[in-house]
Amino acid sequence: MEELLSTKEQAILLDIARTAIVSHVRHSDVCVVPREERRLNIKRGCFVTIKQDGNLRGCIGNFQSEIPLFKEVSQMAVASSSNDPRFYPMKEEDLDNFSLQISVLSPLVKIATPDDIEVGKHGIYMEKSHYRGVLLPQVATENRWDRTTFLSQTCLKAGLPPEAWQDGDTDIYIFSAQIFGEEH
């Protein structure tokens, strides 16, 4: 993982994400104030996860970004609240009860063998033909999965059979993440 964000920088990004969601739901627009902090201006991929009552409510992100991290967080927060196809777009009544988690990502690294995957440290991104799936590092930990289960679940997320990770034409990538969230 590249330079880690400080606790203060994490708090700033969480505030940016929450403000973006609330502004988007209430006013359909988002204005992000420029940030001076160097690490918040680095171009890095991220995922923003929204939970309600401890349950997933939205999660969208990018592995790479052409914009500074603070802007990427804002955009992914809005996308998670309104564009995750698994959930209806957040409404005003949803704003009373949600928490955020942000995962700031390292670059993807293609691996030669699944033995390179460290559960709890790595997330998995998988490609086969036009199928793609990703699971963040914390998903395996939260579900107490071993490596094989993590690989199988990533296949299922991609729309593939659970054993497709063993196929020679399946590309597997790993990444790490600095994961932080709101206390709720």
Salt bridges, closest charged atoms under 4 A:
GLU2 OE1 - ARG44 NE 3.32
GLU3 OE1 - ARG38 NH2 2.58
GLU3 OE1 - ARG39 NH1 3.32
GLU9 OE1 - ARG39 NE 2.86
GLU37 OE2 - ARG35 NH2 2.65
ASP84 OD2 - ARG86 NH2 2.71
GLU92 OE2 - ARG26 NE 2.88
ASP94 OD2 - ARG57 NH2 3.63
ASP115 OD1 - ARG147 NH1 3.70
GLU118 OE2 - LYS121 NZ 3.99
GLU127 OE2 - ARG132 NE 3.43
GLU142 OE1 - LYS51 NZ 3.84
ASP167 OD2 - LYS128 NZ 2.37
ASP169 OD1 - LYS128 NZ 3.49
ASP171 OD1 - LYS110 NZ 3.00
GLU182 OE1 - ARG18 NH2 2.77
GLU182 OE1 - HIS184 NE2 3.45
